[in-house]
Amino acid sequence: MKKLSPKEEQVMEILWDHGPLFVREMLEYYEEPRPHFNTVSTVVRMLEEEGYVNHKTFGRNHQYEAAISRDKFKKKTLKGVIKKYFDNSCLRVVSTLVKEEEISLDELKELIREVEEGKKQ
């Protein structure tokens, strides 16, 4: 799965939160100054080519929707980061988080308890 540009990610966030939408409707969810209609349209079509977005045709207009869920995207993105930067080792990820004090030992212990309880059920 390719990494999304900030503009692509913004379109996906809009579609996940509010879709399905026409491009003119997407523009309503941008802060000022809003991008031009053609800019958003181009980004959406690129996302569609990559398989992130689908469309339905209504006359000459297209209504777009996310083809991949936010959760599936997060999981695939996380797996890609783990593979690329941590030699495909979740243990290295956790170790780095502990060393960088992004997660405390108490939080790590709680996580272990939750995982153990989940396996018992």
Secondary structure, 3 states (H helix, E strand, C coil): CCCCCHHHHHHHHHHHHHCCEEHHHHHHHCCCCCCCHHHHHHHHHHHHHCCCEEEEEECCEEEEEECCCHHHHHHHHHHHHHHHHCCCCHHHHHHHHHHCCCCCHHHHHHHHHHHHHHHHC
